[in-house]
C-alpha cells in the first residue's frame, strides 16, 4: 500500500472517520442518520454511506488508555474490509498525534499480511492508496510506519514458514539478501568456520540434523569509529524436536516457531538500516535444527562452548540456551558492544508465569530495565522483569563440568535459563535477556491456527531510537 499526506478531503472517495468513545461530533457532520447506532468503543466499526454514495467507516478509538494499541484498531478494520476497498481510501486523522498516525499506518500495513504463503492459490494482494488528512506534518512518519509494518510482516512470514523450507541455511540466505538490498553487512558462518572458531555448543545442538547449523552476523555501522552501540543476539532453532529428550507430539508442528528471537534480530537490523538510524548495531543469530538422529547429542554428554566453559547436558530440549551461550560469548568478545540484548522463545516456564501478555525481562541494569519497560507499555509490546537472584546458581551446578544446562526442577525454569545465559556474558554490565516464548507466536484473530505475532520489532527498534 502507498500512503500520502493530504490536506483536503474528496467528498466522493471512501472515508474513515475516527471517534473516541462517546464523542461522535465529527461523524455527525458526515452522515445524515438520525440515530447513530455506534458508541466509539475501541476497534468498533460501523459502515455508513455519504451523499455521493461513498462508504464512510466509523472507527472507534475507545478511551485514552486504548491509545497504545491504536494499530490494532486499524489492522482489524482493514483486514475485515479490504476486500471491499478499491483504489483510494481516506482517513480523517487530524485528531491523532503524529505518533498515533505512525501506529495507524503500522496497523494498516500489518493487515496486508497473508499467512497462506504456501497455498497453491494465494489471496490477491491489495494495492491501495491511503490518503491521510492531517494539518500536522506527518509525511515522514507515514514512510516510517510503512517500513515498520513491512518489516513486521517479513519476520512474521519467517516465523510462520515450515521447517522443511526454513532451514538454518535459509535464514542465512534471507539475511544475505536483506543486507544487499538495505546496504549493511552480513556474514554467514557455516560448518567449517564454526568448527574453526569453536562454536561447540551450536555444533552440538545441530549435529543430529541433515540441515547443518549456521551463525549469522549482521552489521550496520554508519558511525565513524566502529564502536558498537548495541548488540542483539537471537535464538534461531528452526525446528525443535527436543532432541533425544523428545517432546510430545501434541502441538509439535508449532515448533517451527522456535526461531522467533532470531526473526526479531534479523528484522530489527533490517529496519534500522531502512530507517538509516545513526547508531552502530550488530546482530548475531545462532541457528540450528534440534533433531533426533544417531548422531544427536545425548543427555549426560559434556560439551564445550565458544566461551571455553564446559556444559553437562541434562536435557537436550534445553537447547536454545546452548546456542545463545555461544552467540552471547561471540558477540561480547568480538564486538564489545556497549549494550547487549538477547531474545529467545526460551522456556515454557515464562508462559506459566506471564501467560501471553508480556515477555520475561532479565537484567541487573535498572536503567535498561526501566527504559525497556516504559517503551514496552508505549508500543503495547510489554515486558515484565523477573529476578536474577544468586540463589538459583546452585541449580546449575555440575560435578563433572563447569555447569549444567537444566536444573530438573519444576519451578523457576525461566529464571534458571536466564542464569545459565548470564554465565556466558563475561559479567557485562549492560546485558538483558528477553524470553518471548509467550508473545512471539500464538492464537490470533487473523488466522484459525496459531501464528506469528510480530512481537519485538517495535519494542527493540524504539529502544534503539532512545539511545540516539
Phi, psi and omega in degrees: 000152176248147185235134184224139176274123178237158179234014175212130180276149175259119185292349182258358185256145179306147190219141172251125178248131184262134183227126171282163186298124178084356181243098184248017186300316180296318180299321183294338178280347183250340180237148185255019179290131184293315179239110183276118182269068187198136183249340183088017176299156186302129179065005172292141178222154180213139181260132173232174176234138178278176182295339179262010179083003179282150178285139175235116181259122171272127181239122181279131177259358175071218184258169181307326181295342182273356187299330183291343182243029181300331178299326179296321181296316180291323179297315181297314180299312182295317181300319183281333188247353189299334179294341179265351185270136178222138174074268188226142171225142183255152174232125176273098191242023185293338180273355179273147171288167179299319179294324178292325175299316179299315180295325177298318179294320176303315180297317179297317180293321179296332180292346180275352182292131178245117184289339184276052185290343181251012175284148179291327175246109185268154175295144178289128180289135179276145179229093187245151169260119178256109179262120186249117180275126174199145175274356178273164178277098188243000187303317182294320183287337175297316179290320179297316178298320179297316181293322177296311180298319178299316181292319177301317179297324180293319180283332174296320178297325176296310184295323182282346183290143180289155187291336179289340173264318188267073176274169173305320178299320179298316178300320179297318179294321177302314181293320179297316179296318178298318181297319179295319182289325189247012170063055167222173185268147175213132173232134178248119180269119181261189192308311183297316179295321179296319178293317181296322183268001174066048169279064191292327180288319177298315180298317181299315181297321186269358190288346179270001185252148173290341178262106187292154181287161174219160168239125184255127181240116179246140183225125171238108190231073182283340183274138179291150180106332172078357179294136183271120181285321182211138176244133179246134180236130184235140174282123184238056177278106188286338167202140185234100175283345191094353184068210181294336171275063199294144179284162170294153179288343180298119179062018180298332181296341179279356180288359169297342185270006187283012175246026181300323178294318177299319181299319179297315181299312179299317182292319182293317178299318177299315182294317178301320178292319178299319182279351179056044179290143183273071181208143179269122186226139174234137175242135176236125177242120175261112191238133178205164173249122182271096189245170179254123184199167177297341180261003181296148173291154192242153166301134183098343176294155169243124182242160175268178180213167179302326182289340187101345178286145176263147186230126172275127181273116176264321184220120180286351175275358173260054187271333184298321180292335178290311180292326177293325179302314177294318180298317179294314180300315180297313180302311187287319181288320185275319189254342178048054182290151178294324176226149179228130175230127172250148181229137183200144166278080198266315188221146168290337180300321181293331177290320176297330183277313189245000182063219183251022188259338184202157173273150174280129181246130181231123176193153173262003182262106185296324181294315177298318182298315182294318180295315181295320179297314180298315180295321179301318177290326181294323183258005180062034170235080194282151173234156178221127186284134173241157191280159172241050184297142177296340179306331186275355183294327179297335180293345181252010180293139174231139177283336189245354179220178181294325176196165177250162189267357185204137183280329184084355180275150181276009182232154173063028185297320180293326181288315180295328175295318178294321178296323176301311180299321182303329180294347183247017183259006181055034181056034180298130185284341185239052179252142176222139175244130177243116177267106188255024185301326184273349188239350184280330190207133180175197179299148184216147175284354187248009176203156181279332177255171178295150180208174180291143180265335187083008180303139170110330182295309180292321180301306185286322178298317179291325176297315179299317179298329180289345180272348184279000000 
